[in-house]
Amino acid sequence: AGDCVLSGRLSGGVHVNAEDQVVHLFLNNADVKAVKGPAIYVESAGKVIITVEPSSENTLSDGGKYNGDVSDACLFSTCDLTVNGGGSLSVSGYFKDAIHSRDYLKITGVRLSVRARDDGLHGNDGVMISRADVSVEAEKNGVRATKTGKPLKGRIEITGSKLSVIAGEHALNASRSIYMDSSRAFLKGVMSNTKADGEIYIAEGCLTNG
């Protein structure tokens, strides 16, 4: 638990195992390339915050093969995951997802670019993007929330952000609802731009043609 600063190059992966404690990772011009499995794997923690330091450029990429564990993303977390800060972060998921949280995934303030063979941004409980500049290229879903059967979960919420999504299936795919306001978004999904089992609300003027 506690704060940890990552900088420089690593051929391998970062493994977080902190039970129910809070872990705060600071990325300061970090380049993590995993040979096998995820670049950052959160096995257990109460909550993980990844802060991308201002003016820094950071990259994460995973290996094309995994060792059969529960992880399926370059940046994978079993608990709530927040990615914030004033720098830039590029994440490449060569195995499946780029970023996947089994709880909530929150993106705020950061310049984030992701590419994935499966889903770009995947939060089981929900995905929240605020005041961020996000670009997603994914072979399946661009942004995905999957939780069902529980109120207020399975929701994608985008506010005050710039978003570009190109996806082989759905650009935004939520098991409950999609909400977008005060944002500028380019959405291109081969199957659909937006898919949700519940309400879809996109404020006027949010969608662009490019």
Legacy VTK file of the C-alpha trace (Angstrom):
# vtk DataFile Version 3.0
C-alpha trace
ASCII
DATASET POLYDATA
POINTS 210 float
0.000 0.000 0.000
0.975 3.661 -0.257
2.561 5.779 -3.006
4.947 4.515 -5.668
6.584 6.421 -8.543
7.305 4.536 -11.766
9.717 5.983 -14.322
12.062 4.631 -16.962
11.753 1.378 -18.884
10.683 -2.046 -17.649
10.542 -5.257 -19.648
8.121 -7.107 -17.409
5.093 -6.291 -15.322
4.009 -4.485 -12.155
2.071 -6.652 -9.679
-0.058 -5.048 -6.939
-1.171 -7.223 -4.003
-2.294 -5.017 -1.099
-5.426 -6.752 0.236
-7.935 -3.991 1.120
-5.504 -1.052 1.235
-5.172 1.947 -1.115
-2.362 1.980 -3.677
-1.344 5.138 -5.565
0.945 4.727 -8.587
2.528 7.803 -10.203
3.662 7.414 -13.822
6.486 9.770 -14.747
7.745 8.931 -18.248
7.287 5.227 -17.645
7.476 2.612 -20.407
6.296 -0.827 -19.263
6.342 -3.668 -21.791
5.226 -7.042 -20.485
6.664 -10.163 -22.061
3.705 -12.244 -20.845
0.546 -11.081 -19.134
-0.462 -7.522 -18.186
1.832 -4.527 -17.813
0.074 -3.614 -14.548
-1.841 -6.339 -12.705
-3.831 -5.453 -9.577
-4.524 -8.755 -7.867
-5.954 -7.198 -4.711
-6.362 -3.750 -3.153
-9.076 -1.600 -1.661
-8.634 0.919 -4.449
-5.951 1.809 -6.984
-5.233 5.297 -8.322
-2.873 5.787 -11.251
-1.759 9.394 -11.660
-0.097 10.377 -14.931
2.321 13.148 -14.024
1.884 16.495 -15.858
3.916 16.836 -19.091
4.989 13.179 -18.919
4.514 10.602 -21.680
3.865 7.033 -20.628
3.237 3.725 -22.397
1.919 0.348 -21.289
1.803 -2.759 -23.480
1.116 -6.387 -22.665
2.349 -9.666 -24.054
0.350 -11.506 -26.694
0.141 -14.551 -24.399
-1.013 -14.811 -20.784
-0.338 -17.450 -18.153
-3.945 -18.515 -17.608
-4.665 -16.205 -14.634
-7.821 -14.108 -14.233
-6.409 -11.024 -15.935
-7.322 -10.214 -19.531
-6.034 -6.665 -20.038
-2.824 -4.704 -20.328
-3.935 -2.673 -17.293
-6.093 -4.981 -15.180
-7.622 -4.422 -11.749
-9.867 -6.515 -9.526
-10.918 -3.375 -7.592
-11.968 0.221 -8.303
-9.453 1.828 -10.664
-8.962 5.551 -11.259
-6.648 6.952 -13.929
-6.019 10.691 -13.602
-3.362 13.390 -14.009
-2.163 15.970 -16.507
0.126 13.858 -18.688
-0.428 11.388 -21.494
-0.805 7.607 -21.344
-0.865 5.120 -24.206
-2.109 1.577 -23.521
-1.933 -1.316 -25.998
-3.822 -4.527 -25.293
-2.384 -7.123 -27.654
-4.047 -10.025 -25.808
-7.607 -8.772 -25.166
-8.636 -5.544 -23.384
-6.508 -2.432 -22.995
-7.879 -1.395 -19.564
-10.252 -3.549 -17.496
-11.530 -3.041 -13.950
-13.767 -5.639 -12.321
-15.317 -2.790 -10.325
-15.564 0.863 -11.428
-13.227 2.404 -13.987
-12.814 6.178 -13.717
-10.854 8.306 -16.183
-10.343 11.971 -15.327
-8.096 14.781 -16.544
-5.681 12.586 -18.463
-4.827 12.332 -22.163
-5.434 8.665 -22.830
-4.958 6.630 -26.007
-5.805 2.921 -26.097
-5.764 0.123 -28.652
-7.145 -3.337 -28.012
-7.827 -6.672 -29.653
-11.017 -6.902 -27.573
-12.484 -4.003 -25.538
-10.730 -0.659 -25.141
-12.085 0.526 -21.763
-13.997 -2.065 -19.733
-15.464 -1.445 -16.270
-17.712 -4.196 -14.929
-19.590 -1.901 -12.524
-19.371 1.144 -14.790
-17.129 3.540 -16.700
-16.933 7.247 -15.875
-14.946 9.689 -18.035
-14.665 13.325 -16.963
-12.521 16.257 -18.175
-10.373 13.866 -20.190
-9.118 13.533 -23.771
-9.640 9.895 -24.753
-8.972 8.036 -28.002
-9.979 4.384 -28.415
-9.421 1.883 -31.209
-10.805 -1.581 -30.432
-11.633 -4.689 -32.415
-14.763 -5.276 -30.287
-16.252 -2.642 -27.941
-14.726 0.784 -27.486
-16.104 1.531 -24.003
-17.993 -1.200 -22.154
-19.871 -1.627 -18.839
-21.264 -5.082 -18.083
-22.793 -5.361 -14.590
-26.459 -6.419 -14.501
-29.043 -6.842 -11.774
-27.829 -4.021 -9.523
-29.164 -0.431 -9.519
-26.816 2.315 -10.753
-24.297 -0.190 -12.106
-23.587 -1.067 -15.713
-23.546 2.628 -16.667
-21.287 4.654 -18.958
-21.070 8.342 -18.024
-19.082 10.920 -20.023
-18.908 14.584 -18.984
-16.714 17.512 -20.004
-14.523 15.334 -22.208
-13.214 14.865 -25.725
-13.737 11.331 -27.000
-12.927 9.460 -30.201
-13.948 5.807 -30.520
-13.532 3.441 -33.463
-14.763 -0.075 -32.713
-15.316 -3.322 -34.563
-18.605 -3.900 -32.701
-20.132 -1.135 -30.518
-18.467 2.198 -29.781
-20.276 2.497 -26.423
-21.845 -0.653 -24.936
-23.571 -0.499 -21.526
-25.631 -3.135 -19.757
-27.775 -0.386 -18.176
-27.481 3.176 -19.503
-25.345 5.733 -21.346
-25.111 9.393 -20.343
-23.105 12.081 -22.141
-23.088 15.822 -21.527
-20.777 18.808 -22.103
-18.538 16.686 -24.316
-17.396 16.321 -27.918
-17.432 12.756 -29.200
-16.767 10.966 -32.458
-18.282 7.480 -32.304
-17.901 4.846 -35.006
-18.948 1.258 -34.347
-19.390 -1.314 -37.093
-22.480 -2.792 -35.383
-23.668 0.386 -33.640
-22.377 3.614 -32.155
-24.320 3.192 -28.900
-25.909 0.115 -27.318
-27.614 -0.073 -23.922
-30.351 -2.141 -22.326
-31.700 0.995 -20.647
-31.739 4.736 -21.316
-29.368 6.465 -23.713
-29.041 10.214 -23.152
-26.624 12.236 -25.280
-26.956 15.999 -24.954
-27.401 18.036 -28.096
-24.146 19.034 -29.753
-22.041 16.292 -28.174
-21.647 14.148 -31.285
-19.367 15.167 -34.156
-18.620 13.742 -37.601
-14.879 13.592 -37.042
LINES 1 211
210 0 1 2 3 4 5 6 7 8 9 10 11 12 13 14 15 16 17 18 19 20 21 22 23 24 25 26 27 28 29 30 31 32 33 34 35 36 37 38 39 40 41 42 43 44 45 46 47 48 49 50 51 52 53 54 55 56 57 58 59 60 61 62 63 64 65 66 67 68 69 70 71 72 73 74 75 76 77 78 79 80 81 82 83 84 85 86 87 88 89 90 91 92 93 94 95 96 97 98 99 100 101 102 103 104 105 106 107 108 109 110 111 112 113 114 115 116 117 118 119 120 121 122 123 124 125 126 127 128 129 130 131 132 133 134 135 136 137 138 139 140 141 142 143 144 145 146 147 148 149 150 151 152 153 154 155 156 157 158 159 160 161 162 163 164 165 166 167 168 169 170 171 172 173 174 175 176 177 178 179 180 181 182 183 184 185 186 187 188 189 190 191 192 193 194 195 196 197 198 199 200 201 202 203 204 205 206 207 208 209
